[in-house]
Structure formats: structure tokens, C-alpha cells
């Protein structure tokens, strides 16, 4: 078991701002276990018919919970979950609720619109650095290979069929319940190809023939994968200059374990680690920011910056990800700064334990450990 203290603290702090929290994340990310281990909590599993009957009269149900801390797990099983949470937020401010459920519910317009301003969203990502520390796991390569879903990370043996079982459950319980897509084979084929090519520039036409659907359907499928947090669509940063890529996104799979599985990587080699580290850096930044406000940059000559973050003042922070700091080359950063002179330059390398700076001509670059850098991105 992973004692996820970072997330427990985040939930406790969030309750100080809103009495209703919406805890979402992909299947098997650990939402139920996290909630069940909160102190002084009353837990309700909405998958049980007896529990759903208790909630048929929301006011009577909430009357009995005054002053308590409550988990409503799998709340999407209710007929009208947004109504219950709205009543709680507006009229039962002394009832502190964490609601969990399928990401498809959170993606629905009715759920979002009804609860706008009434809840705080918490996105439980795959295991981050704080989770690894809590699990006393010092082997980062295991996290990259197995991924960040706790059952997969903690398993003694690698079971490839577990990934397919997860995919089957994702289709049956997430996709079909809300999106009702008809072509399972095409959708799963795209998902598998996206994971296998994770981190690359996404061109819908390249997937059409293999998935046997047209370009617009591929674009629709990608929207579904993004809405359910299985894919992260990273769009290009640009000043709309002719030399820059301005529209083609990069797409990352949600978890390094699935990326490895669908690339057929049963054992990691040195050349695999850089790409997986890039995925892990993205996961860590999004964990701390609790958003996907991340960009990349590329020009038409092939120079590329892994990630770009926009500071509050509007200046871009350029981020390069390296498994080893010795593998850093300043060429791409120099090309970026010729187009965008202002902003910080950061290299996040797995082997950097203490921050330091180096100058490359007039270019100043800061090498930082991932943990402190990402912690600085946390929202208050």
C-alpha cells in the first residue's frame, strides 16, 4: 500500500476552501483507497443498491450527516449526482464531502455547469515523487517501467494481461456509459497506437487507415481520450511566426507503464529512459499545477523544446528534460530564445540533486532537481 500523504494534505487544504470536493482520475489511480484511509471519514459506496436508496431523498440523507466528513464513492452511479452535490454545497455547509467517480461524469456539461463555483476539483494523477517517497521506493526506473497506478507499481510480477483488462474496463465502464461510441475496435486501436507513439506530434490522418475511420472520427476519439485523462494533448507555444509550428499538438499517454506495455518494452534500456523521464516530468508538473496548462515549442527546422510554461507575467519558461545532465545540448534553447528572448531556461535531469547554473554564451541555464522545481508550481 502507498500512503499518499501529499494527496491527503491536498484534500484537507482544499476542504478549507470548498465543502464539496470532486476527486477524479483514471481507473485504478487509487481514489477509493485514498478516501477510505482519511481520518474520521464516513464512506458510502454508491455502487451498492442499498446505498443508492439511502440517497433518493438528498435532504433526508444529508440531514443525518451534519458536521461529518463523507466520501461518496462512484457517485456517477446515482441517477442525478449533481443535484445531491448542489444541495450539499448550498444548504449543508457543515457537511464536508469528497465525491469520486468516472472522469466521464466530470467531463459532462451538466455536471460542470451545475457545480460551477460550488466544488473544488482534485485530479489524482499516477504516482508522483511524493508518492514514491512515501512508498520508500528509491528505484525510479521501476516507476517508469511499471507506471504510476498503485496496483501495477506494487505488483510483484509483471502481468501484461492486466493492461488489457484495464483497457477493457475503461471501454465498458467509462466510454460506453457516456460517449456511447460504436466502433470499439477502432477506438482501442487508436488508443494503443497513441500509447505506442506517445510524446510524438499527432497527425490525425496518419491514424485513419489503421483505425479504419475518417480523420474527423480520429479527432473525436482524441477528444474523448483527453476528456477522460487517458491522453494529454500538449499544444504548441508560438508567436504565430512563420518559422514556428503553430497548430500540430503533441500527445502523451497518461502513464509510463502503459506506454512501455504498448511499445513492447519488457525491460528498459538506457536509450528508453530519456523519453520515459519526459513523461514523468510532465506527470509531476501537472500533479502540482492540477492542470494541463503545458505547451511545447518547435520550429520548422526541427529545433524543439520539451515543455513551455507561461509565468504569471507572461514570459515563457523553457524546460528541457534529460535523463542525465551530461546529455544536454543548448542548441534548441538558443533557437527558442532567438524567437522568444525573455524567460527562464531550465533543465530537469534525473541525476541532478542540487540546483546550479551554467552559461552557454549569453544563454543562462538553470539545472534543477525535479522535486523542488515542481513544488514551486503548486497552486495555493
C-alpha positions as CSV (number, residue, x, y, z in Angstrom):
1,X,0.0,0.0,0.0
2,X,1.2,3.5,-0.8
3,X,0.5,6.1,2.0
4,X,-0.3,9.1,-0.2
5,X,0.4,11.9,2.3
6,X,0.7,14.5,-0.4
7,X,-2.8,13.9,-1.6
8,X,-4.3,13.7,1.9
9,X,-2.8,17.1,2.7
10,X,-4.1,18.5,-0.6
11,X,-7.6,17.2,0.2
12,X,-7.5,18.7,3.7
13,X,-6.4,22.0,2.5
14,X,-9.0,22.0,-0.3
15,X,-11.8,21.4,2.3
16,X,-10.9,24.8,3.8
17,X,-11.9,26.4,0.5
18,X,-14.9,24.3,-0.5
19,X,-17.1,21.9,1.4
20,X,-17.5,19.7,-1.8
21,X,-14.5,18.2,-3.5
22,X,-14.6,16.3,-6.7
23,X,-11.8,13.7,-6.8
24,X,-11.2,12.4,-10.2
25,X,-8.6,10.4,-12.1
26,X,-8.3,7.4,-14.3
27,X,-9.4,3.9,-13.3
28,X,-7.3,2.3,-10.6
29,X,-5.4,5.5,-9.8
30,X,-6.2,4.9,-6.1
31,X,-9.2,7.1,-5.4
32,X,-11.1,4.6,-3.2
33,X,-8.1,3.6,-1.1
34,X,-7.1,7.2,-0.6
35,X,-10.5,8.1,0.6
36,X,-11.0,5.1,2.8
37,X,-7.8,6.0,4.7
38,X,-8.8,9.5,5.5
39,X,-9.2,10.1,9.3
40,X,-12.8,10.5,10.7
41,X,-14.5,9.6,7.5
42,X,-17.8,8.1,6.7
43,X,-17.6,6.1,3.5
44,X,-20.5,5.3,1.1
45,X,-20.1,3.1,-1.9
46,X,-22.7,4.2,-4.5
47,X,-22.3,1.1,-6.5
48,X,-24.4,-0.7,-3.8
49,X,-28.2,-0.5,-4.4
50,X,-28.8,-0.1,-0.6
51,X,-26.6,3.0,-0.6
52,X,-28.3,4.5,-3.6
53,X,-31.7,4.0,-1.9
54,X,-30.4,6.0,1.1
55,X,-29.8,8.9,-1.3
56,X,-33.1,9.0,-3.1
57,X,-34.1,11.8,-0.7
58,X,-31.0,14.0,-0.7
59,X,-32.2,16.3,2.1
60,X,-33.0,13.5,4.5
61,X,-29.7,11.8,3.7
62,X,-27.7,15.0,4.3
63,X,-29.6,15.8,7.5
64,X,-28.1,12.8,9.1
65,X,-24.6,13.8,8.2
66,X,-24.3,17.3,9.7
67,X,-20.9,18.0,11.0
68,X,-19.4,14.9,9.4
69,X,-16.8,14.2,6.7
70,X,-18.2,12.0,4.0
71,X,-16.9,10.1,0.9
72,X,-19.4,9.4,-1.8
73,X,-17.5,6.9,-3.9
74,X,-18.6,6.1,-7.5
75,X,-21.2,8.8,-7.4
76,X,-21.8,8.5,-11.1
77,X,-24.0,5.5,-10.2
78,X,-26.6,7.9,-8.8
79,X,-29.4,9.0,-11.1
80,X,-28.7,12.7,-10.5
81,X,-25.4,13.1,-8.7
82,X,-25.1,16.8,-9.5
83,X,-28.3,17.6,-7.7
84,X,-27.2,15.9,-4.4
85,X,-23.9,17.8,-4.5
86,X,-25.5,21.1,-5.3
87,X,-27.9,20.7,-2.4
88,X,-25.0,19.9,-0.1
89,X,-22.9,22.8,-1.3
90,X,-25.7,25.3,-1.0
91,X,-27.5,24.2,2.2
92,X,-25.3,21.8,4.2
93,X,-22.1,23.7,4.6
94,X,-21.2,21.8,7.7
95,X,-21.1,18.5,5.7
96,X,-17.7,18.0,4.1
97,X,-17.9,15.8,1.0
98,X,-15.5,14.1,-1.3
99,X,-17.2,12.7,-4.3
100,X,-15.4,10.3,-6.6
101,X,-16.4,8.7,-9.9
102,X,-15.7,8.2,-13.5
103,X,-13.9,11.0,-15.3
104,X,-16.6,10.9,-17.9
105,X,-19.0,12.4,-15.3
106,X,-16.7,15.3,-14.7
107,X,-16.5,15.8,-18.4
108,X,-20.2,16.1,-18.8
109,X,-21.6,19.6,-19.4
110,X,-24.5,19.2,-16.9
111,X,-22.2,18.2,-14.1
112,X,-19.8,21.0,-14.7
113,X,-22.4,23.7,-15.2
114,X,-24.5,22.7,-12.1
115,X,-21.5,22.7,-9.8
116,X,-19.6,25.7,-11.2
117,X,-18.3,27.6,-8.1
118,X,-19.6,25.0,-5.7
119,X,-16.8,22.4,-5.8
120,X,-13.1,22.1,-6.0
121,X,-11.6,19.7,-8.4
122,X,-8.7,17.4,-7.3
123,X,-7.1,15.4,-10.1
124,X,-5.4,12.2,-8.7
125,X,-2.6,11.6,-11.2
126,X,-0.5,8.5,-11.4
127,X,2.1,8.3,-8.6
128,X,4.3,11.3,-8.3
129,X,7.6,11.9,-6.5
130,X,5.9,12.4,-3.1
131,X,4.1,9.0,-3.5
132,X,7.4,7.3,-4.3
133,X,9.0,8.8,-1.2
134,X,6.0,7.7,0.9
135,X,6.3,4.2,-0.5
136,X,10.1,4.3,0.2
137,X,10.7,3.4,-3.4
138,X,14.1,4.6,-4.5
139,X,14.2,2.9,-7.8
140,X,12.8,5.4,-10.3
141,X,13.3,3.0,-13.2
142,X,10.6,0.7,-11.6
143,X,8.2,3.6,-11.6
144,X,8.9,4.3,-15.3
145,X,8.6,0.7,-16.3
146,X,5.5,-0.3,-14.2
147,X,3.8,3.0,-14.3
148,X,2.1,5.0,-11.6
149,X,-1.2,3.1,-10.9
150,X,-0.5,1.7,-7.4
151,X,-1.7,-1.9,-8.1
152,X,0.6,-2.1,-11.2
153,X,3.6,-0.4,-9.4
154,X,3.3,-2.6,-6.3
155,X,2.7,-6.0,-8.1
156,X,5.5,-8.5,-7.5
157,X,5.2,-9.9,-11.0
158,X,4.7,-8.1,-14.3
159,X,1.3,-9.2,-15.8
160,X,0.8,-7.9,-19.4
161,X,-2.8,-9.0,-19.4
162,X,-3.5,-6.5,-16.5
163,X,-3.1,-3.7,-19.0
164,X,-5.6,-5.2,-21.4
165,X,-8.0,-5.8,-18.6
166,X,-7.7,-2.2,-17.7
167,X,-8.4,-1.2,-21.3
168,X,-11.5,-3.4,-21.5
169,X,-12.8,-2.0,-18.3
170,X,-12.1,1.6,-19.5
171,X,-14.2,0.9,-22.6
172,X,-17.1,-0.8,-20.8
173,X,-17.4,1.4,-17.8
174,X,-16.1,4.8,-18.9
175,X,-16.5,5.2,-22.6
176,X,-19.8,3.3,-23.2
177,X,-21.6,4.9,-20.3
178,X,-21.2,8.4,-21.5
179,X,-19.9,8.6,-25.0
180,X,-21.6,5.5,-26.5
181,X,-19.0,5.1,-29.2
182,X,-19.9,2.3,-31.6
183,X,-16.6,1.1,-33.0
184,X,-14.7,-0.4,-30.1
185,X,-12.0,-1.9,-32.3
186,X,-11.2,1.4,-34.0
187,X,-11.2,3.3,-30.7
188,X,-9.0,0.8,-29.0
189,X,-6.7,0.7,-32.0
190,X,-6.2,4.4,-31.8
191,X,-5.6,4.2,-28.0
192,X,-3.0,1.6,-28.5
193,X,-1.2,3.5,-31.3
194,X,-1.3,6.7,-29.3
195,X,0.4,5.0,-26.3
196,X,3.0,3.3,-28.6
197,X,3.8,6.7,-30.2
198,X,3.3,8.7,-27.0
199,X,5.2,12.0,-26.9
200,X,5.1,12.5,-30.7
201,X,3.4,15.1,-32.8
202,X,-0.2,13.9,-33.5
203,X,-1.4,14.0,-37.1
204,X,-5.0,12.5,-37.4
205,X,-4.6,11.5,-41.0
206,X,-1.7,9.1,-40.0
207,X,-4.1,7.0,-37.9
208,X,-7.1,6.9,-40.2
209,X,-6.2,4.0,-42.3
210,X,-5.0,1.8,-39.5
211,X,-8.1,2.5,-37.4
212,X,-10.5,2.3,-40.4
213,X,-12.2,5.6,-39.7
214,X,-12.0,9.1,-41.2
215,X,-10.0,12.0,-39.9
216,X,-12.8,13.7,-38.1
217,X,-13.6,10.5,-36.2
218,X,-9.9,10.3,-35.1
219,X,-10.1,13.8,-33.9
220,X,-13.3,13.0,-32.0
221,X,-11.7,9.9,-30.4
222,X,-8.7,12.0,-29.3
223,X,-11.1,14.4,-27.7
224,X,-12.6,11.5,-25.7
225,X,-9.2,10.3,-24.7
226,X,-8.3,13.8,-23.5
227,X,-11.6,14.3,-21.6
228,X,-11.1,11.0,-19.7
229,X,-7.4,11.9,-18.9
230,X,-6.0,8.9,-20.8
231,X,-4.3,11.3,-23.2
232,X,-2.7,14.7,-22.6
233,X,-2.8,16.9,-25.7
234,X,0.1,19.4,-25.5
235,X,-0.3,22.3,-27.9
236,X,2.4,24.3,-29.4
237,X,3.6,27.6,-27.9
238,X,4.2,30.2,-30.6
239,X,4.0,33.9,-31.5
240,X,2.4,32.9,-34.8
241,X,5.7,33.3,-36.6
242,X,6.2,31.6,-40.0
243,X,9.2,29.6,-38.7
244,X,7.2,28.0,-35.8
245,X,4.9,25.1,-35.6
246,X,1.6,26.7,-34.6
247,X,-1.2,24.0,-34.6
248,X,0.1,20.4,-34.5
249,X,-0.2,19.0,-30.9
250,X,2.0,16.5,-29.2
251,X,0.0,13.7,-27.4
252,X,1.3,11.9,-24.3
253,X,-0.2,8.8,-22.8
254,X,-1.3,9.1,-19.2
255,X,1.1,6.6,-17.7
256,X,4.6,5.3,-18.4
257,X,3.6,1.7,-17.6
258,X,1.0,1.7,-20.4
259,X,3.5,3.4,-22.7
260,X,6.0,0.6,-22.0
261,X,3.4,-2.1,-22.4
262,X,2.2,-1.0,-25.8
263,X,5.7,-0.4,-27.0
264,X,6.5,-4.0,-26.1
265,X,9.2,-2.9,-23.6
266,X,9.5,-5.7,-21.0
267,X,12.9,-4.4,-19.9
268,X,14.2,-0.9,-20.1
269,X,17.3,0.0,-21.9
270,X,19.4,3.2,-21.5
271,X,18.0,4.7,-24.6
272,X,14.4,4.3,-23.4
273,X,14.9,6.3,-20.2
274,X,15.0,9.8,-21.6
275,X,11.6,9.6,-23.2
276,X,10.0,8.0,-20.1
277,X,11.6,10.6,-17.9
278,X,10.0,13.3,-20.1
279,X,6.6,11.6,-19.4
280,X,7.3,11.5,-15.7
281,X,8.3,15.2,-15.6
282,X,5.0,16.0,-17.4
283,X,3.1,14.0,-14.8
284,X,4.9,15.7,-11.9
285,X,4.2,19.2,-13.3
286,X,0.6,18.5,-13.9
287,X,0.2,17.0,-10.4
288,X,1.5,20.1,-8.8
289,X,-0.3,22.6,-11.0
290,X,-3.5,20.5,-11.0
291,X,-4.0,21.4,-14.6
292,X,-2.7,20.7,-18.1
293,X,-1.5,24.2,-18.9
294,X,1.7,23.0,-20.5
295,X,3.0,23.7,-24.1
296,X,5.8,22.6,-26.3
297,X,7.8,24.5,-28.9
298,X,9.1,23.5,-32.3
299,X,10.3,25.3,-35.3
300,X,10.3,24.2,-38.9
301,X,14.0,23.5,-38.9
302,X,13.4,20.8,-36.2
303,X,14.5,22.6,-33.1
304,X,12.3,21.6,-30.2
305,X,11.7,22.5,-26.5
306,X,10.1,19.7,-24.5
307,X,7.8,21.9,-22.4
308,X,7.0,25.6,-22.1
309,X,5.2,27.1,-19.1
310,X,3.8,30.6,-19.0
311,X,4.6,32.6,-15.9
312,X,2.1,35.0,-14.4
313,X,3.9,37.8,-16.1
314,X,3.5,36.1,-19.5
315,X,7.2,35.2,-20.0
316,X,7.8,31.6,-21.2
317,X,9.8,29.2,-19.1
318,X,11.6,26.8,-21.4
319,X,12.0,23.3,-19.9
320,X,14.3,20.5,-21.3
321,X,14.1,17.0,-19.8
322,X,17.2,14.9,-19.7
323,X,17.9,11.5,-18.0
324,X,21.4,12.8,-17.4
325,X,22.6,16.4,-17.3
326,X,25.6,15.5,-19.4
327,X,23.4,14.8,-22.3
328,X,22.2,18.4,-22.5
329,X,22.9,20.5,-25.6
330,X,22.0,24.2,-25.7
331,X,21.2,24.3,-29.4
332,X,17.4,24.0,-29.1
333,X,17.2,26.5,-26.2
334,X,19.3,29.0,-28.2
335,X,17.0,28.7,-31.2
336,X,13.9,29.2,-28.9
337,X,15.4,32.3,-27.3
338,X,16.1,33.9,-30.7
339,X,12.3,33.9,-31.2
340,X,11.4,34.5,-27.5
341,X,14.2,36.3,-25.7
342,X,12.6,36.7,-22.3
343,X,12.1,34.0,-19.7
344,X,13.9,31.3,-17.7
345,X,15.7,28.3,-19.1
346,X,15.5,25.1,-17.0
347,X,17.0,21.6,-17.4
348,X,15.3,18.9,-15.3
349,X,17.6,16.0,-15.2
350,X,17.2,12.8,-13.2
351,X,20.7,12.9,-11.9
352,X,20.7,16.5,-10.7
353,X,20.4,16.5,-6.9
354,X,21.2,20.2,-6.2
355,X,20.4,23.2,-8.4
356,X,23.1,25.0,-10.2
357,X,23.6,27.4,-13.2
358,X,25.7,27.3,-16.4
359,X,26.2,29.9,-19.1
360,X,26.2,28.9,-22.8
361,X,27.5,32.1,-24.4
362,X,24.8,34.7,-23.5
363,X,22.3,31.9,-22.6
364,X,21.9,31.2,-18.8
365,X,20.5,27.8,-18.0
366,X,19.5,26.5,-14.6
367,X,19.8,22.8,-13.8
368,X,17.3,21.8,-11.1
369,X,16.1,18.6,-9.4
370,X,12.5,17.8,-10.5
371,X,11.0,17.8,-7.0
372,X,11.8,21.4,-5.9
373,X,11.0,22.8,-9.3
374,X,7.6,21.1,-9.5
375,X,6.8,22.0,-5.9
376,X,7.2,25.7,-6.9
377,X,4.4,25.2,-9.4
378,X,1.8,24.2,-6.7
379,X,-1.3,26.2,-6.6
380,X,-2.2,27.7,-3.2
